[in-house]
Amino acid sequence: MGNYRKLWFMLIGVLIVTFSLLGYYGVEVYRSAPPIPQQIVSDDGRVLYTHDGILDGQTAWQSVGGMQLGSIWGHGAYQAPDWTADWLHRELLTWLDLAAQDAHGKTYAELDADTQALLAARLKREYRRNTYDAASGIATVSTLRAKAIERTADYYAELFGDAPALQGSRESYAMKENTLPDPQRRAQLAGFFFWTAWVAATERPGTSATYTNNWPHEPLIGNAPTAENVVWSIVSVVVMMAGVGFLIWGWSFLRKQDESDPAAPAQDPLSRVALTPSQRALGKYLFLVVALFVFQVMLGGFTAHYTVEGQTFYGMDVSQWFPYSLVRTWHIQSALFWIATGFLAAGLFLAPLIHGGRDPKYQKLGVDVLFWALVVVVVGSFVGNYLAIAQVMPPELNFWLGHQGYEYVDLGRVWQIGKFVGVALWLVLMLRGMVPALRTPGGDKNLLALLTASVVAIGLFYGAGFAYGERTHLSVMEYWRWWVVHLWVEGFFEVFATTALAFIFSTLGLVSGRMATAASLASASLFMLGGVPGTFHHLYFAGTTTPVMAVGASFSALEVVPLVVLGHEAWENWRLKDRAPWMARLKWPLMCFVAVAFWNMLGAGVFGFMINPPISLYYVQGLNTTPVHAHAALFGVYGFLALGFTLLVLRYVRPQLEFGERLMKTGFWGLNVGLVLMIATSLLPIGLIQFHASVSQGLWYARSEEFMQQPLLETLRWVRTFGDVVFIVGALAVAWQVVSGVFGRSGRAPAPTAALAGARR
């Protein structure tokens, strides 16, 4: 540890504390998960739903795209309704009409205000009362409610079928005709939707809040923010402000005076090291990155257009072959694939450099095998997604080969296993270069040790996605899903990127090894402090209890703290281009890293905190405010990181390449301006308008056909086309630069004059 002992102890202490919190309250998620009754029984003895039937409905939901078609508990796509809020509101209205007819022979709307108030009070008592008997596993509903449930279920059976009366609704929701052809599975699907709404309406024993902490906002039964929601929202703001304040004080008073930058080498050190066979083989990785990137961007435009024409693409009926749920699945999965491939390529480029400028034995073979394994997983998972949503795949194979139904981990379990094996192979290839370097006597190994630790974390933590199965309770599944989406992607990839960049810049002689190591260790501690327990901010309303909300709100606020200094990080990266004449050839990778800092501040910081406090997320979960954060953070941060790594690796594996200034300007600014236009002219305005509707009337209304198809919102969705076109032009320009670089004349690298490994360990 040497001079970095305090920083290492701080990082280790942060990891111990934060993962202890994540594990301890993870047990709470298991313990307090809402019950799935063995039977839902009416007062007259009829069995409406069973435990196994509800889980059968969950698998039916997965097979049609799951979270890619509408959402459950606010998690999923934004075009169709949130099925929890939608079912609950429809059932409540049906109950009121049935009760009014029984008691007064009129519809509820025809009653006077006093009579309506009496029925509304009765409705609230009946729906919030918990009738679940833990000993027998039976939940009882009134005969009247049973009728309301059955009528609501009939609606969903028609909606997910091909009933002509609901064709307009299917178009508004971007659903294909006959989404779920089997009538029995449609009935099971309705049972699953009912259970998610039952959980959202029924008070948890010993509390006055429902199992989902009174989410969604539903005035008819008094679903409103709890006192704990308001308290921990205020606490989160205070914690964020305190964290920012202490960071600024520490930055100003506690840090030691920065040492002067080392004298930049007269020649690029990496240009003096011969390319190894495994590094030369990375060109195909870079091609795969931009091929999937362009595919994803085109699908993004296609998916966005479905929000206007739900079943057609400029008049062409394509929904029967490529429905919204499928193209959105591919859009998200291809993003994860190309971003991960960019990171993997950066690591594989560094491994031989760390190993003394030479390949470990059979390294090139491993690089080639890993590439083709990635191709098989991508193609196999995409084909499986198609067959599942087309309802061609047998139901019993759907989870394993088709579609898991969970956003960001949609690929079938077999392909998920294949992806994990691929990442594990990458880990092995990396360690074969890193471990010998760590064992070599002499030199400062601290930065390399941190880089190695981040590589191990990336290689292993994807395995958290195997902790749930096809029929796992939804609350438990959400806990583990966010281990993958939040911890693996947003946590350890962030640490790897920060450390890898520090390693590269120190290797190039542009920053001192001491400053690079200290900054990387400090950044890792800051990322993990808020990022690990901050995972819980995704679970406020997923059937968890108040302690989970408290931990999630407090620590997720700290995720904003390190983003305060990203302006300084952007400046540090920007100024490197003038440190030496040869740095001009690295201008565009550096520009991507500057963009990362900007979008981290705006997308992850501003837009992330906009939706993180419990009181905010209570109203905006499941609205277009979420894709504002998702687009700005996922592409703005990790997308630009992957493109920066891609351009950096390309620069060295094709040594004679000169980036086209006009082409790269078009690409870089097209991506940034397009993203700004996409957010500012469409996603954010729609999200804010929905936010008002959610607060004033309820989530069901903010996601309803009536609301989403009003002319203003349709116009705003059309306006997004301008931003999409600018973004697509930028993506094509960057892709062409990479493709022409990979397949054009690259020349040979000059003969090596020194091995790099001993120079910058």
N, C-alpha and C positions, 0 to 999 in steps of 0.2 A: 504493500500500500504506500509506503514511503511518505512523501510530502502530502499525500492525498488521504491520509488516514481519517481525518474528520469528515471529509466528504463521503468516503466509503461508508463509514459508520452511520452517517445521516441517511444515505440511500438504503442501507440494509435495515435500519430502524424504521424508516418510512414503509418499506415493503412488509416488514413483520406486522406493523400496526394495521396497515390498510388491508392486507389480505386476511388478517384475523377478523377485522370487521366484516369483510365480504363473506367470509366463511361462517361466522357466528350468525349473522342475520340471514345468510342463505339457509341455514337450518330453520330459522323462523319462517322463511318462505314455505318450506316443506310442511312445517308444523301447522301453519295457519292458512294453508290453501283452502279456498271455499270447497265445501263438500260437493261431490257428485252423488246425489241420492241413489240408493238402490232402486227406488221406485218413486215416481211422481204420481200420486193417487188423488182422485177427486173424492169429495164427501160421499158420493153415491157408490164408491167402491171401484170405479173404473181406473185401470192403470193407463196413464197417458204416455209416460216415458220410463225407460229403465236405464240403469247405469251403463250397461253395455250398449244399449241403443243410442245413448248420448255420445259415447265414444265412437260408435259406428258413424254417427253424424259428423263427428270431428274428422274422421278419415275421408268422408265424402266431401267435406269442405276443402280438405287438403287437395283432393284430386282435381278440383275445378280451378285451382290456383291459389286457394287459401287467401293469404294476405295480399295477393296481387289482384284480387277482385273485391273491392270494398275493404272494410277493416273490422276487426273484433277488438273490443276494449280500446279502440282508438289506434291500434297498430295495423298498418297495411296501406292499401292504395286509397286515393282520395276522390275518385270519380263516382263510383257506386256508393251507396250509403255505408255508414258504420252499422253493421247488422245488429249489434247489441242495442244501440240507441234506437234504430229503426223498428226492430221487433218490439221493444218495450213501449214505444209511443203508440204503435198500431194496436197492441194488445190493450193498452189503457183506454184508448178511444173506443175500441170495440166493447170493452167491459162497461164503460159509461153508457153507451147506446143500449146494450142489453139490459142493464139495470134500469134505465129510464123506461124502456118498453115494458119490463116486468112490473114496475111500480106505478107507472103513469100512462102507459099506452102511447107514449110519444118518444121521439128521438131526444137525445140529450140537448141538442141545439135548440129544440122547441120549448124547453123548460124555462121557467123564470129564474132569475138570478139566485133567489134564496134556495130553491129546490136544487139547482145545480150545485150550490155550495155544500148542501147536505150530502149529495152523492159524491162530490169530490172528497169530502172528509172521510166518508166510508171507504172510498177507493184507496186513499192513502193508508188507512189503518190496515186494510186487507193486504195490500201489496208489500208493505214494509214489515209486517209481522212475520217472524221466523217460525215456521211450522215444521222444521226439520227435526226429526227425532234421531239422535245419534245412535241410540241403542238398536233401533230397528232399521235404520237407514232409509226411512220413509219420510217424504215431505208431502203434506196434504194441501190441496187447494180446494176452494169452494166449487160447487157445481157451476155457478155462474162464471167463475174464472176459467173453469175447464172449457166452457163453451167459447169464451173469448180466445183461449189458446188454440182451439181447433180451427176457428175461423181465420186466425192469423196464420196458422200453418197452411191452410188452404191457399192463402194468397202467395206464400213462398213456393208452394208446389207449382202454382201456375207461373210465377215469375221465372223460376229456374227451368221451366219446361218451354213450351211453345204456344201457350194460350194466346190467341190473336188479340184479346182485350188488353194485354200488357206488353204488346210489341213496342209501343212508344216508350214505355218505362225501360225496357231492356235497351233500347237505343240510347236513352238518356244516361243509363248506367254503363254504357259501353260493354254490354253483355251480348254474347252471341245467342242466336236462337237455339233452344234446347240445350242450354248450358249443361244440365245434368239429366240425361235421357231416362234413366231408370226411376220410375215412380217411387219404388221402395226406398231408394237412396235419397230421393228428394224429401221424403217423410222423415228419414233419419237426420238429414241436414237441418230440417226445421226444428227437430228436437235439440240439436246442438245450439242453434240460435236461441231457442227458448231458454236453455240452461244459462247461457251467458247473460241474458236479460234478467233471469231470476236472481242470479248472483248480484247484479247491479241494482236490484230493487229491494233485496231482502237484508234486513239489519243483522250484522254479526252479533252473536250472543254476547251480552254484557256491554254493548255499546249502543249508541243512537245513530251510528253510521252503517251504511251497507258494506258488504264484503269488498266492494271496490271504492271505499271511502267516498260514497255518495256520487261517484261518477257514473254516468254522464249527467250533465245538467238537465233535469227534467222537473219543471215546476209542478206538474200534475201530482206527483207523489212526494214533493218536498226534497228532491235531490238537489242540494246546494252545497257549496264548499263548507267543510267542517271547520270548527274552531282551530283544530290542529293544523289544518291546511294553511290558514291565515297566519298563525303563529310562526310556523316553520318557513313560510315564504318571507316574512320579515327577517327572521334569523338569517336566511340565506343571503339577503341583500346586505345585512350588517357584516356577515362573515366575508363576503366578497369585498366590501369596502375596506375592512380591516386588513384583509390579505393584500390588497393593492397598496394600502398605506405602508404596511410593514415591508413589503417588497421594495418600495421606493426608498424608504429609510435605509434598508440594508444596502441597496444599490448605491446610495449616496454616501453613507457614512462607514459602513462596515467592510466593504470590499477594499482590497489593497489596490494601490495605484497600478494600473495596467502597465506591464512591461512593454518596451518598444517592440514593434514588429521586427522579426528577423529580416536581414537583407534578402530580398528576393533573388533566387538564382538567375543567372544570365540566360539559362536555357531551361525549358520545361523538363523537370526531372523525369517525368513519365515518358517523354519522347526519347530518352536515352536508354530505355529498357526494351529489349526485344519482346514482341508479343509472343505469348505461348500458344500452343495449339488450342487449348481450351478457350482462351480469350478470342482467338480468331473465329471460333465456332459460335460466338455470341451474336453474330449478325442476324441469325434466324430468330433469336429471341426478340431483338429489336423490331424485326418485321412483324412478329406476332403481336407485339405491343401495339403498334400503330394500326395493324389490320383489325384487331379487336376494338381499338379506340374508335376508328371510323365506323365500324359496325354498330358500336354502342351509340355513337352520336346520331347516326341515321335512324336507329330505332327510337332514340329519344324524340326526334321530330315526328316520327310515325305515331308514337304513343301520345304525344301532346295533341296531335290532330284528332285522335280518337276522343278527346275530351270535348270536341266540337261536333264531329260526326261520329257518333258512337259505334256504328256498324260499317261505315264506308270510309274510303279514302278518296276524297274528291269525287264522290259519286260511285266509285267502284266498290261493290260489296265484297270485302275481303275478310270479314269477321269470322266466317265459317272455317277459314284455314288459319288465319293469323289474328285471333281475337286479342283484345286489349290485355287480358290477363297473361297471355303468352308473350307478347312483345314487351310488356313491362318486366316480366321475369327475365327475359333475355337481356333487356336493357341494363338491369341491375347486376345480373350475373356477369355479363361481359365486362362491366366496369370493374368489378372485383378481380376478374381474371387478368385484365390488361394492367391494372395498377400493381397487382401482386407480381406479375411477370417482370415489370420494370424494376421492382425492388430485388427480385431474385437475380436478374441480370447484373445489377450493380454489385451484389454480393459476390457472384461468380467472377466478376472482373477483378475484385479486390483479392480474392483468395490466393491466386498465384503470386501477386505482389507481396502479400504478407509472408508467403512461403519462400521468399528469397528471389523472386523473379522467375520462378520455374514452376511447372505443374507437378503436383503429386502424381504418383503412378496411376495410370488409367483415368486421370481427371477429365480428359476430353471425352472419353467413352461415357463417363457419368453425366457430363453436360449434355451430350447428344441423347442419351436415354431419358434424362429428365425432360428435355424439350418434347420428345415424342409422347412421353407420358402426359404432359400438359395438354397436348393436342387431343389425345384420346379422351381425356377427362372433359375438355371443353365440348368436343363434338358429341360425346356420349351423353353428357348431361343435357345439352340442348335438344337432342333427339328425344331423350326421355321426357323432358318438359313438354314437347310437342305431343307425344303419344298420350301422355296423361291428360292434358287439357282437352285433347280431341276425344277423350273417353274411349280410346282404342285399347289402351293398356288394361289388363285385368286388374280389378281393384286390389287384390292381394299383393300385386307387384308394384303398385304405385309408389309407395313410400321408399322402396328400395331402388327402383330404377327410374321412376317418373318425377314426381314433384312432392317435396316435403310440405309445401304450403306455407312455409315460414319465411318472411322477407329477409333477404340477404343470405339465407341458407336454404334456398329453394331446391337446389340440386338433389337428386335421389341419393339415398344413403350409400349405395355402392360407389357412386361418383364422388361422394364426400370422402369416403374411405380412400379412394384413389388420389384425391387431392391431398389428403393428409400424408399418404405415402410419398407423394411427390415432394411435399414440403420437408418431410423427414429426410428424403434423399438429398435435397438441397442442404439441409443441416449437416449431413455427413460430408458432403463435398466441401462445405465451408470449414468444418472442423479439421479436415485433413490438411488444410493449409494453416489454420490458426494454432492448433495444439503444438506442433513442432516449434512454431515461432515463440509461443509462450514459454516453452521449455528451454529455449536458447539462453544461455547466461548473458548477463549484461543488458544495459539499456532500460529505458522506462517502458514497462509493459502495461501501465494502468489503462490507457486509452484502448489498447487492444483487448484487455480483459473485459472492459465494459462492452465493447463491440461484440466480443464472443458471447457474453451473457445475453445481449439482445438477440443475437442469432439463435441461441438455444431457446429463448422464450418464444420467438416466432415459430420455431420448428415444433414446439411441443404444445403451446396453448391452443392451437387450432383443434386439438383433441377434445377440448371442452364441449364441442358440438356433438360428441357421442354420448353425452351424459343423459340424453333424453331419447325417447323412442316414439314410435308412431302413435301410441295411445297414452303417452305421458300427459298428466294433468297440465292444462294450459298455463297455469301460474308457474309451475316448476319449469316447463319448457321455456318460458320467457326469461327466467333467471339464467338458464344456461345459454340461450341464444344470445343474450347480451354479453356474455363472456366472450363470445366470438366477435360480435359486431363492435362492441365498445372496447373491451380489453385487448383483443388480438389486433384489431385494425387500428383503433384510435389510440391505444396505449403503447404496445410494444413496437409496432411499426414506427411510431413517432420517435421512440428512443433510438431505434436502429437508424432511422434517417438522420437524426441529429448527430449521432456518434459517427456514422459513416461519412457525413459531410465534414465533420471535424477532422477525421482521420485523413481524408483526401486533401483537405486544405493544408494540414500540417505536413503531409507527405510532399506536397508541391512546394513547401518552404514559404508559404504565404503567411502563416500564423505560427506562433511558437507552440511546440508540443505541450508545454506546461499550461498555457492558456486554453488550448483546445481540450485538454483533459479535464481541467477544473470546470470549464463551462459545460462540458458534456455531463459530468457527474452531478453538478448543481441542477441542470435542466432535467435530468432523469428523475431526481428527487421531486422537483416541482410537478412534473407530469404525473408521477405515480401518486403523489399526495392527494390530489384531487381526482385523478382519473380512475383509481381502483375502486374506492367506495362510491365514487360518483356514478358508477354503473347503476346504482339503485334509482337514479332519477328517471330511468326508463320504466320503473316498476311501481310508481305511485299508485296507480289505479288498476293493477293487474292481480287483484285479489290479495294484496299484502296489507300489513298492519302499520300503525303509526310509526313505530321505531324505524321501519324501512324508509318511510317518507322523511323522517328526521335526519337520518344518516345521509340519504341521497341528496336532500336539499342543502345540507350544510357543506358537504364535501364537493358536490358538483359546482357550487359557487366558487370554490378554490380553483376549479379548472380554468377560470377566466384569468386568474392572477398572473401566470407566466406570460399570457398573451399581451400584457401591458408593455413588456419590453421588446416586443417583436419589431417595433419600428427601428430600434437599435440594431437588432439582428439583420433587418433588411439593409440598413446602411452598411453594416459590416460586410455583408455579401456584395453589395453594390460597389464598394470602394476597392474590392479585390481586383476588379478588372483593370485598374490603373497601377497595380503593384509592379507589373513587369510587362514589357511589350508583347511577349508571347501569350499573355492572358487575354488578348483581344480575340483569340481563337476559342476562348471559353465564354465569350460574352453571353450567348443565348442560354446555355445551361445556368449561368449565374442569374440571368433575368428570370428564369423559371423559379429559382430559389428565392428571389426577391418577391415574386408574386405569391409564393407560398406564405411568406411572412404577412403580406397584406391580407390575404384571404383567411389566414389563421386568425388574425385580429378581427376581421369583419364577420366571416362566416361562422367560425367556431366560437369567437368571443361575443360579439354583439348579437348576432342572430341566434347563437346557441343559448346565451343567457336570457334572451327575449322569451324563450319558451321553457326554460328550466325551472324557475320557482313554481312550487306546487299550485299556487293560485292562478298563475298564468297557464300552466299546462292543463289545469282543470278545464279551462274553456277552449284552449286552442289545440289540444291533442286530437289528431286526426284531421286537422284543417290544413290549408295550403301554406300556413306559416312554417310547417315542418319541412316541406321540400325546399323552402327558402334556405333554411339551415343546411339541409342535406346537400343541395347542389353547391352552395358556397363552400361548405366544409369538405365534402367528399371529393369533388373535382378541384375546387380552388386550392385545397391543401394537398391531398394525396394524389390527385390527378397531376397537378403541376410538379409535385415531387417526382412522380414516376416519369413524366416527360423530361424533367431536368436530368434525372439519372440516365434516361435513354440517350439524350443528346450528349451527355458527358461520356458515356461508354462508346457511343458512335464516334466521337471525336478521336478516341484513342485506338479503337480497333480498325479504323480506317484513317491512318495517320495523315494521308495527303488531302483529306476532305477539307474543303472550305465551305462554311455555312453561307448560303445565299442570303445576303442582307435583306433584299426586298421580300424574298419568300418568307424569311423568319419574322420580319416585321409584320407581314400580313398574318402569319400564323399566331404569333404571340399576342398582338393587339386584337386580332379577331376573336380569340378565345376569351380574353379579358373583357372586351367591350360587349361581346355577345352574352357573356354570363351576367354582366351588369344589366343589360337590357332585359334579359329573360326574367331577372328578379324584380327590377324596378318597375317595369311596365306591365307585368302580368302576375307572377306568383305572389309577390308581397301585397299588391292592392287587393287581389282576390282574397288572400288570407286575412287581411284586416277587415274587409267587408264581412267575411264569414265570422270573424271574431265577434263583431257587433251582433250578428244574428244569433250566435251561440249564447252570448250573455243575455240578450233580451228575450229569447224564446226557447233556446235549447239546442243541443248538438244535433238532434234529429232534423231540425229545421235547417241548420247551416249546411247540412249534407244532403238535403232533400232534393228531389227532382224539381219541385216547384221553385226552390230558391236558386239552384245551380243553373237552371235553364233560362233565367231571366235575361233580357237583352244585354244589360250592362256587363254581366259576367261572361256571356258568350263573346261579346266584343273584346273583352280583356283577354280571353283565351285565344282569339284570333290575332290580337296584337302581338302575342308571344312569337308569332311566326317571324317577325323582323329580327328579334334577338336570336332565334334559332338559326336563321339563315346566316347571320354574321358569324355565329359560333361555328357552324358547319364549314364555312369558308376557311376560318382559322384552323379547324381540325384537318381539313384536306391539305392546307399549305404545310403544316407541320409533318403530316404523314408523308407527303411527297418528298420533303427534305430528307426524312429518315430512309424512305425506300430508295431514293436516288443515291443516298450515301452508302447504303448497304450493298446495292447491286452495281454501283458505278465503279470507275477506276479508283482504287484506293492507294496504290503504290505499296512500297515496302517500308517498314520502319527502319531507321538507321541502325547499324550494329550497336549493341549495348557497350557502354563504356564502364558501367558499374552496376552491381546488383542493388536493387532498391531496398530490399528487406532490411539490410543492416542499417540503412540510412535513416529510416523514420519509424522505428518500432516504438 
